[in-house]
Amino acid sequence: MFDPTEIRSDVHWVGVRHPDLEIFDELFPTRNGTTYNSYLVRGSEKTALIDTVKEAFADEFLERLSQIMPLEEVDILVVNHAEPDHSGALGRVLEINPDIEIYCTRAGQNFLGQLYEQNLNIQAVKDGEEISLGDKTLRFYLAPNLHWPDTMFTYLPEQEILFSCDAFGAHYCGDGLFNDQVEDFSYEFRFYFDTIMRPFKSYIRDAVAKIEDLPITLVCPSHGPLLRRDPRKSIEAYREMAALPDAGDRPRVLLLILSPHGNTRRMATEVREGLQEGGAEVVEIDIVDLTDEMVRDELERTQALVVGTATINHDAPPPVWRVLSLLSSVTPGGKIGAVFGSFGWSGEAIKLVEERLRGLKYSLPVEGVSFRFKPGQEDLDACREFGRQVAREVQK
């Protein structure tokens, strides 16, 4: 078991390690486990605890903290984010220190009030607000939707430390505490961004802008290694990954196709021609050839998503649903969607996929087209007109 570690003078890591975790939150695979990082900042007048840990690790966390000072003597608890992997041990903290002052965002105050059915001594902070610990200062920067509405950064100017909550983190539990003590974890860093942060790129750009002029020599995220070697590198990586994609000069449409017997692909040829006649640039990809990264990248560069799918057993085939499950990992707001396909004895897939797109805030201004078995020439003409209509809507 790791001992509490002094990462700067009177600033300690008091988190816990979970090296054998294989799936985080039953959602995301982890190749090297994760950590739940918590920090204790001791000032000349007050002491602050920044975040707690997952509830299952509360005993270990409290034991580690007690090696530095009794929890009863901690004055302030900063909750950068109320998700249970950060605030899960809060209930135990309150049992021991019920009067501890809690600092969080207004949204965090709302969330904590629902998570803990008791009176909490909460102060909701404003952007840029500071509190004094005596010879140290904590300054708060609101960073909403990185990746919950309540998230914020806490900055310690005297020691140039940024406690960044989920941002700049990774699900990685290495042999050391700092990034210069572990093996390369760039894959985990990028995977964490893609699966958790990517839908919120506009918010990431805003958050990075708030801290770009701050002197930062140590980034302390909620998960993974502490970044003391090239700490700016992780921030610049977020800036680059969250940059607006180059969509080109013409409206761009992503055309995805799944065609077990070739009939939907024949329809797709006409749909593509109609889209191009309407002035759209078309990126056409077979769903079976797609990677997760390809889906995300193309979705961000395009203004419209057109899906061609067969119906199998009264449903869209599993590869189609697999692609649709990735749509929520980017920001789809304002994009246009459209669906077409062939079917045999039933054609439910078209409506089901349309419902999924509407649920993700896609606009579907053009009614989907579907034909039974092999499309005839009249059907193919309708597919080309369908493509033209979608292109016109994209032009708008």
C-alpha positions in Angstrom: 0.0 0.0 0.0 1.3 3.4 -1.0 2.0 5.8 1.9 0.7 9.4 1.8 3.1 11.3 -0.4 4.2 14.9 -0.1 4.1 16.2 -3.6 5.0 19.7 -2.7 5.7 21.4 0.7 2.6 20.7 2.9 0.7 19.3 -0.1 0.1 15.5 0.1 -1.5 12.9 -2.1 -3.8 10.8 0.0 -5.7 8.9 -2.7 -6.1 5.2 -3.4 -4.9 2.8 -6.1 -7.0 0.3 -7.9 -4.6 -1.6 -10.1 -6.8 -4.6 -10.7 -9.8 -2.7 -12.1 -10.7 -4.1 -15.5 -13.8 -2.0 -16.4 -14.3 1.5 -15.0 -18.0 2.2 -14.1 -18.9 -1.0 -15.9 -18.4 1.0 -19.1 -14.8 1.5 -20.1 -12.1 -1.2 -20.2 -8.9 -0.4 -18.3 -5.7 -2.1 -19.2 -3.8 -0.9 -16.1 -6.5 -0.2 -13.5 -6.9 3.4 -12.2 -6.4 5.6 -9.2 -8.7 7.8 -7.2 -6.6 10.8 -6.4 -7.3 13.0 -3.3 -5.1 15.8 -2.0 -4.5 17.5 1.4 -3.3 21.1 1.4 -2.1 22.4 4.7 -1.9 26.1 5.2 -0.7 28.2 8.1 -4.3 28.8 9.3 -6.5 26.2 7.6 -6.3 22.8 6.0 -8.2 21.7 2.9 -8.9 18.3 1.5 -9.5 18.3 -2.3 -11.9 15.5 -3.3 -12.3 12.1 -1.7 -12.4 8.6 -3.3 -14.8 5.9 -4.3 -16.8 4.7 -1.3 -15.5 1.1 -1.5 -12.0 2.5 -0.7 -13.1 4.8 2.2 -11.3 2.9 4.9 -8.0 2.9 3.1 -8.4 6.6 2.3 -9.2 7.6 5.9 -6.3 5.5 7.2 -3.9 7.2 4.8 -5.2 10.6 5.7 -4.9 9.9 9.4 -1.1 9.3 9.0 -0.8 13.1 8.3 -3.5 14.6 10.6 -6.8 13.7 12.2 -9.7 14.2 9.9 -11.5 16.2 12.7 -8.8 18.9 12.2 -9.5 19.4 8.4 -11.3 22.6 7.9 -12.4 22.5 4.3 -13.4 19.9 1.7 -13.2 21.0 -1.9 -15.5 18.9 -4.2 -14.3 19.5 -7.7 -16.9 17.0 -9.0 -19.7 15.2 -7.3 -19.5 11.9 -9.2 -19.3 9.0 -6.8 -15.7 8.0 -7.8 -14.7 11.4 -6.4 -17.2 12.0 -3.6 -18.0 8.5 -2.5 -16.2 8.7 0.8 -17.9 12.0 1.7 -20.5 10.2 3.9 -17.7 8.8 6.0 -16.0 12.1 6.2 -19.2 13.7 7.5 -19.6 11.0 10.1 -16.3 12.1 11.6 -16.3 15.8 10.8 -19.9 16.9 10.3 -19.2 20.6 10.3 -16.5 20.6 7.6 -16.9 23.4 5.1 -17.6 22.1 1.6 -16.7 24.2 -1.4 -18.1 23.3 -4.8 -20.0 24.8 -7.8 -23.7 25.7 -7.7 -24.5 22.5 -9.7 -22.3 20.5 -7.3 -24.3 21.9 -4.4 -27.5 20.6 -6.0 -26.0 17.2 -6.8 -24.5 16.7 -3.3 -27.9 17.7 -1.8 -29.5 14.8 -3.6 -26.7 12.3 -2.9 -26.6 13.0 0.8 -29.8 13.4 2.7 -28.5 15.6 5.5 -27.6 19.2 6.1 -24.3 20.1 4.5 -22.2 23.1 5.2 -21.8 24.1 1.6 -20.4 27.2 0.0 -21.1 27.5 -3.8 -18.2 29.3 -5.4 -18.0 31.7 -8.3 -15.6 31.6 -11.2 -12.2 33.0 -10.0 -13.2 33.1 -6.3 -10.5 32.5 -3.8 -10.3 31.3 -0.2 -7.3 31.7 2.1 -5.6 28.9 4.1 -3.2 31.5 5.6 0.0 31.2 3.6 -1.7 29.4 0.8 -4.7 30.3 -1.4 -7.2 28.2 -3.3 -8.6 29.7 -6.4 -11.6 28.1 -8.2 -12.2 28.0 -12.0 -15.6 26.8 -13.1 -15.1 24.2 -15.8 -18.7 22.9 -16.5 -19.2 19.8 -18.5 -15.7 18.4 -18.1 -17.6 16.0 -18.0 -20.5 16.8 -15.7 -22.2 20.2 -15.2 -20.7 20.6 -11.8 -17.0 20.3 -12.6 -14.3 22.9 -11.6 -10.6 23.3 -11.3 -8.8 24.3 -8.1 -5.6 26.2 -8.4 -2.9 26.7 -5.7 -1.0 29.8 -7.0 1.8 29.8 -4.4 3.0 26.4 -5.6 1.7 26.6 -9.1 -0.4 23.4 -8.8 -3.6 22.8 -10.8 -6.0 20.3 -9.3 -7.8 19.5 -12.5 -10.5 17.0 -11.6 -11.2 14.6 -14.5 -9.4 16.8 -17.1 -5.9 15.7 -18.1 -6.4 12.4 -16.3 -6.2 8.7 -17.4 -7.3 5.4 -16.1 -3.8 4.1 -15.4 -2.2 2.8 -12.2 1.5 2.5 -12.7 4.4 1.7 -10.3 4.9 5.3 -9.4 2.8 8.3 -8.5 4.2 10.8 -11.1 4.3 10.6 -14.8 8.1 10.5 -14.8 7.9 7.4 -12.6 5.8 5.2 -14.9 5.8 3.7 -18.4 4.3 5.5 -21.3 0.5 5.8 -20.8 -0.3 8.0 -23.8 -2.8 5.4 -25.1 -4.8 5.5 -21.8 -4.6 9.3 -21.9 -6.1 9.5 -25.4 -8.6 6.7 -24.7 -9.8 8.6 -21.6 -10.3 11.7 -23.6 -12.1 9.9 -26.4 -14.5 8.0 -24.2 -15.2 10.7 -21.5 -14.3 14.1 -22.6 -14.7 14.2 -26.4 -18.4 15.1 -26.4 -17.6 18.3 -24.7 -15.0 19.9 -26.9 -16.4 23.4 -26.9 -16.3 23.3 -23.0 -12.8 22.0 -23.1 -11.7 25.0 -25.3 -13.3 27.4 -22.8 -11.7 25.7 -19.8 -8.2 25.6 -21.4 -8.5 29.3 -22.2 -9.1 30.1 -18.5 -5.9 28.5 -17.4 -3.6 29.1 -20.4 -1.8 32.1 -18.7 -1.5 30.5 -15.3 2.0 29.4 -14.1 1.5 25.6 -13.8 4.4 23.3 -12.8 2.2 20.4 -11.5 -1.1 19.1 -12.8 -3.0 16.8 -10.3 -5.9 15.1 -12.0 -8.5 12.8 -10.3 -7.3 9.7 -12.1 -3.9 8.5 -13.1 -0.4 9.8 -12.7 0.4 13.3 -11.4 1.9 15.4 -14.2 5.1 17.0 -13.1 7.2 16.3 -16.2 6.1 18.7 -19.0 2.7 19.5 -17.2 1.8 21.9 -20.1 2.1 19.0 -22.5 -1.2 17.5 -21.3 -3.0 20.8 -21.5 -1.7 21.5 -25.0 -2.8 18.0 -26.0 -6.4 18.8 -24.8 -6.3 22.0 -26.8 -5.3 20.2 -29.9 -7.8 17.3 -29.5 -10.6 19.7 -28.8 -9.9 22.0 -31.7 -12.6 22.6 -34.3 -12.2 20.2 -37.2 -11.6 21.3 -40.7 -14.8 20.6 -42.5 -13.6 21.8 -45.9 -15.2 24.3 -48.3 -18.3 22.2 -49.2 -21.0 20.7 -47.0 -19.8 17.3 -46.0 -22.0 14.2 -45.6 -21.0 10.9 -44.0 -22.7 8.0 -45.7 -22.6 4.7 -43.8 -23.8 1.5 -45.3 -24.6 -2.0 -44.1 -25.8 -4.2 -47.0 -25.7 -8.0 -46.4 -27.2 -8.9 -49.8 -26.1 -5.8 -51.9 -29.5 -4.2 -52.3 -28.9 -1.4 -49.8 -25.5 -0.8 -51.3 -27.2 -0.4 -54.8 -29.5 2.2 -53.2 -26.5 3.9 -51.7 -24.9 4.4 -55.1 -27.9 6.5 -56.1 -28.1 8.3 -52.8 -24.5 9.3 -53.1 -25.0 10.6 -56.7 -28.0 12.7 -55.5 -25.9 14.1 -52.6 -23.1 15.1 -55.0 -25.6 16.6 -57.5 -26.8 18.7 -54.6 -23.3 20.1 -53.9 -22.3 17.9 -51.0 -19.0 16.3 -50.5 -19.6 12.6 -49.6 -17.5 10.3 -47.4 -18.8 6.8 -48.0 -17.8 4.0 -45.7 -19.0 0.4 -45.2 -20.0 0.0 -41.6 -18.1 -3.3 -41.3 -14.8 -1.4 -42.1 -15.2 1.3 -39.5 -13.1 1.8 -36.4 -14.3 3.8 -33.4 -11.8 6.5 -34.1 -12.8 6.7 -37.8 -16.5 7.2 -36.8 -15.7 9.9 -34.3 -13.4 11.8 -36.6 -15.7 11.8 -39.5 -18.8 12.7 -37.5 -17.0 15.8 -36.3 -16.1 16.9 -39.8 -19.5 16.3 -41.4 -22.7 18.3 -41.2 -24.9 15.3 -42.0 -25.1 11.6 -41.3 -26.9 9.3 -43.8 -27.3 5.7 -42.8 -28.2 2.9 -45.2 -29.2 -0.3 -43.4 -30.9 -3.6 -44.1 -33.5 -5.0 -41.7 -32.6 -8.3 -40.1 -35.1 -10.1 -37.7 -37.3 -7.0 -37.4 -34.3 -4.8 -36.4 -31.2 -3.0 -37.6 -28.3 -5.4 -37.5 -25.9 -5.3 -34.6 -23.0 -3.5 -36.5 -25.4 -0.6 -37.1 -26.3 -0.3 -33.5 -22.6 -0.5 -32.6 -22.0 2.6 -34.8 -25.0 4.4 -33.4 -23.7 3.7 -29.9 -20.7 5.9 -30.7 -22.7 9.0 -31.7 -23.0 10.1 -28.1 -19.2 10.3 -27.8 -19.1 13.3 -30.0 -21.3 16.5 -30.0 -24.1 15.9 -32.6 -26.2 19.0 -31.9 -27.5 20.7 -35.1 -26.5 18.0 -37.5 -28.8 16.5 -40.0 -29.6 12.8 -40.2 -31.3 10.6 -42.8 -31.9 6.9 -43.2 -32.6 4.5 -46.1 -32.5 0.8 -46.8 -33.9 -2.4 -48.2 -35.7 -5.2 -46.4 -37.2 -8.6 -46.9 -40.4 -9.5 -45.1 -40.3 -6.4 -42.8 -38.6 -3.0 -42.7 -38.5 -1.8 -39.1 -34.8 -0.8 -39.2 -35.4 2.5 -40.9 -37.8 3.8 -38.2 -35.7 2.4 -35.4 -32.5 4.2 -36.6 -34.5 7.4 -37.1 -35.7 7.3 -33.6 -32.1 6.8 -32.3 -30.9 9.8 -34.3 -33.8 12.0 -33.0 -33.0 11.0 -29.5 -29.4 12.3 -30.0 -30.8 15.7 -31.3 -30.2 15.1 -35.0 -32.7 16.9 -37.3 -34.4 14.5 -39.8 -36.0 16.9 -42.3 -36.2 14.2 -45.1 -38.4 11.2 -44.8 -36.5 7.9 -45.0 -36.9 5.6 -48.0 -37.0 1.8 -48.0 -37.8 -0.8 -50.6 -38.5 -4.5 -50.5 -35.8 -6.8 -51.8 -34.1 -5.6 -55.0 -34.9 -1.9 -55.8 -36.2 -1.3 -59.3 -35.4 1.7 -61.5 -38.2 3.8 -60.1 -37.0 3.0 -56.6 -33.4 4.0 -57.5 -34.7 7.2 -59.0 -36.4 7.9 -55.6 -33.1 7.2 -53.9 -31.3 9.8 -56.0 -33.9 12.3 -55.2 -33.6 11.4 -51.5 -29.9 12.3 -51.8 -30.7 15.6 -53.5 -33.2 16.5 -50.8 -30.7 15.8 -48.0 -28.1 17.9 -49.8 -30.5 20.8 -50.1 -31.2 20.6 -46.3 -27.5 20.5 -45.6 -27.0 23.6 -47.8 -29.5 25.5 -45.7 
